[in-house]
């Protein structure tokens, strides 16, 4: 009888991986997202190539956490590969160090992976918060034409894309903060050793090999993707959300937004 990855008892159910650099102020929030997950038997692997080791991470008393400080800079792709190589679970989940993940996030994503018989699952629509604009939004990656707002480090602009907008043809496969996949899939084609779109390239290569991708929209507040002045990619949400509605329907997002406003600015990688 074949045992599914989620049924194993001799290893964690999920290995959460986080590549990081000079994000000491945000690592405690990333740990809080991990520690509050309602899926048991998880581990968190953090690969850090900051100038100095994280005092917060070194002070953690949690056997589920694996922290590696590297003596030299590495690309994001290389750090992801190292983290997955260290992972003991058969399911890998990305937790980026500046995002918010709800307690039910891992359980929901793993359920989708199993129910859809997929090698890979990600969010096709998600909530965003911009530290630059102090604004919440929602973006449906499968809706590739019509009105979008351009979010970056520059002032916000509104754009209207045509139905055949080629730049968005594969954008639903990027934005790796919500990637969950099998370690077997990674072993067949690891990340490229680069720091620009290494996640999107990883998934595109996997799809070309015939990987089964499942995706679904987050309309319940599973995750909040955070943009800051140093993001390497822009975002194009279709809907701007009033903070009063966010506070009423997603109070955890409003609380996290308040925390971000008090946090120091990001450093450019």
C-alpha positions in Angstrom: 0.0 0.0 0.0 1.3 3.5 -0.9 1.4 6.0 1.9 0.6 9.6 1.0 3.1 12.3 2.1 0.5 13.8 4.5 0.0 10.4 6.2 3.6 9.9 7.2 4.4 9.9 10.9 8.2 9.6 10.8 8.8 13.1 9.4 7.1 16.6 9.5 4.0 16.9 7.3 5.3 20.1 5.8 8.7 21.8 5.6 8.3 25.5 5.4 11.3 27.3 3.8 12.3 30.9 4.0 15.3 32.5 2.3 16.1 35.8 3.9 18.6 38.7 3.9 18.8 41.6 6.4 15.2 41.2 7.5 15.7 40.9 11.3 12.7 43.1 12.0 10.4 40.8 10.0 11.6 37.3 11.0 9.7 37.4 14.3 6.5 38.0 12.4 7.4 35.1 10.0 7.9 32.9 13.0 4.6 33.9 14.4 2.9 32.9 11.2 4.6 29.5 11.4 4.1 28.9 15.1 0.3 29.7 14.8 -0.4 27.2 12.0 -3.1 24.7 13.0 -1.4 21.8 11.0 0.8 19.8 13.3 4.2 18.3 12.6 5.7 21.1 10.6 9.3 22.4 10.5 10.6 25.8 9.5 13.9 26.1 7.6 15.4 29.6 7.4 18.5 30.3 5.2 20.0 33.7 6.0 22.9 35.3 4.2 22.8 38.6 6.1 26.0 40.3 7.3 25.3 39.0 10.8 23.3 36.1 12.2 19.8 36.9 13.4 19.7 37.4 17.2 16.0 36.6 17.1 16.5 33.3 15.3 19.4 32.2 17.4 17.4 32.9 20.5 14.4 30.7 19.5 13.8 27.7 21.6 11.8 25.6 19.1 13.0 22.2 17.9 11.0 22.6 14.7 13.1 25.5 13.5 16.3 25.0 11.5 18.3 28.2 11.1 21.4 28.4 8.8 23.5 31.6 8.6 25.7 31.6 5.5 29.1 33.4 5.5 28.6 34.7 1.9 25.8 36.0 -0.2 23.8 33.5 -2.3 21.1 34.0 -4.8 17.4 33.5 -3.8 17.3 30.4 -6.0 20.4 28.9 -4.4 19.0 29.6 -0.9 15.7 27.9 -1.8 17.6 24.8 -3.1 19.6 24.6 0.1 16.5 24.9 2.2 14.6 22.2 0.3 17.7 19.9 0.4 17.6 20.2 4.2 13.8 19.6 4.4 12.6 16.3 6.0 9.0 16.5 4.8 7.7 15.4 1.4 5.7 18.7 1.0 7.5 22.0 0.7 5.8 25.3 1.5 7.2 28.8 0.9 6.8 31.4 3.7 8.4 34.7 2.5 9.7 36.7 5.4 7.5 39.8 4.9 4.1 38.1 4.4 1.2 37.2 6.8 -0.1 33.6 6.7 -3.3 32.8 8.5 -3.3 29.8 11.0 -5.3 27.7 8.5 -3.0 28.4 5.6 -0.9 25.3 5.5 -3.8 23.0 6.3 -5.8 24.5 3.4 -3.0 24.4 0.9 -2.1 20.8 1.8 -5.8 19.8 1.5 -5.9 21.3 -2.0 -2.7 19.4 -3.0 -4.2 16.1 -2.0 -7.8 16.7 -3.2 -6.6 17.9 -6.6 -4.0 15.1 -6.9 -1.5 17.9 -7.7 2.3 18.2 -7.7 2.0 21.9 -7.0 -0.6 24.3 -5.6 -0.7 28.1 -5.3 -3.1 31.0 -5.0 -4.5 32.4 -8.2 -5.9 35.5 -6.5 -4.7 37.1 -3.2 -4.8 40.1 -0.9 -2.0 42.6 -1.0 -0.7 45.4 1.2 1.7 48.1 0.0 4.0 49.7 2.5 4.7 52.4 -0.1 1.0 53.4 -0.4 -0.4 52.2 2.9 -3.1 50.6 0.9 -4.8 47.1 0.7 -5.9 45.5 -2.5 -6.9 42.2 -4.2 -5.5 40.8 -7.4 -6.9 38.0 -9.6 -4.0 36.7 -11.6 -6.4 34.8 -14.0 -8.0 38.1 -15.1 -5.4 39.4 -17.5 -7.2 42.3 -19.2 -9.1 45.4 -18.2 -8.4 47.9 -15.4 -5.4 47.2 -13.2 -3.4 49.3 -10.7 0.4 49.4 -11.1 2.0 48.9 -7.7 5.7 49.4 -7.3 8.1 51.7 -5.5 6.8 54.5 -7.8 3.5 56.4 -7.5 0.5 54.3 -8.2 -1.0 54.4 -11.7 -4.1 52.9 -13.3 -3.7 50.9 -16.5 -6.2 49.3 -18.9 -4.8 46.1 -20.6 -6.1 44.6 -23.8 -7.5 41.1 -24.0 -4.3 39.8 -25.7 -1.9 41.4 -23.2 1.1 39.0 -23.7 3.0 40.3 -20.7 0.4 38.6 -18.4 0.3 35.3 -20.3 2.2 33.4 -17.6 2.0 35.7 -14.6 -0.4 33.3 -12.8 2.5 30.9 -12.3 4.7 33.5 -10.6 4.6 35.1 -7.2 6.1 32.3 -5.2 5.1 33.4 -1.7 2.2 30.9 -2.0 4.0 28.0 -3.6 3.4 24.5 -2.0 4.8 21.5 -3.9 6.2 18.0 -3.5 9.9 17.5 -2.8 9.9 15.0 -5.6 8.9 17.8 -8.1 11.8 20.0 -6.9 14.3 17.1 -7.2 13.4 16.7 -10.9 14.2 20.4 -11.5 15.6 22.6 -8.7 15.5 26.4 -8.8 17.9 28.3 -11.0 20.7 30.1 -9.1 19.3 33.6 -9.6 17.4 36.2 -7.6 15.0 37.5 -10.3 11.9 35.4 -11.0 13.5 32.2 -9.8 10.2 31.1 -8.6 8.3 31.7 -11.8 11.0 30.0 -13.8 10.9 27.0 -11.5 7.2 26.5 -12.0 7.3 27.1 -15.7 9.9 24.4 -16.1 7.9 22.0 -14.0 4.8 22.6 -16.1 6.8 21.9 -19.3 7.7 18.6 -17.7 4.0 17.8 -17.2 3.6 18.7 -13.6 0.0 19.0 -12.4 -0.7 22.5 -11.0 -3.7 23.3 -8.9 -4.6 26.9 -8.1 -7.5 28.6 -6.4 -8.4 32.2 -5.3 -8.0 33.3 -1.7 -11.3 35.1 -0.8 -11.2 34.2 3.0 -7.9 35.8 4.1 -5.4 33.0 4.0 -2.5 35.2 3.2 -1.5 38.8 2.8 1.2 39.6 0.2 3.2 42.6 1.3 4.9 45.0 -1.2 7.7 47.4 -0.1 10.1 49.8 -1.8 12.6 47.0 -2.6 10.4 44.4 -4.3 12.0 43.0 -7.4 8.6 42.6 -9.2 5.6 44.9 -9.6 2.0 43.9 -8.8 -1.2 44.8 -10.7 -4.2 44.4 -8.4 -7.7 45.1 -9.9 -9.4 46.2 -6.6 -8.4 48.7 -4.0 -9.8 47.8 -0.6 -10.9 50.5 2.0 -9.2 49.9 5.3 -12.6 50.1 7.1 -13.8 47.0 5.2 -10.5 45.2 5.8 -10.7 46.0 9.5 -14.2 44.6 9.7 -13.8 41.5 7.5 -10.1 40.7 7.9 -9.0 42.2 11.3 -5.8 40.1 11.2 -4.7 42.0 8.0 -5.4 45.3 9.6 -3.4 44.4 12.7 -0.5 43.2 10.5 -0.7 46.4 8.5 -0.4 48.4 11.7 2.7 46.3 12.6 4.3 47.0 9.2 3.7 50.7 9.6 5.8 50.6 12.8 8.6 48.5 11.3 11.8 50.0 9.8 12.0 50.4 6.0 13.3 47.6 3.9 16.9 47.4 2.7 17.7 47.1 -1.0 19.1 43.6 -1.8 
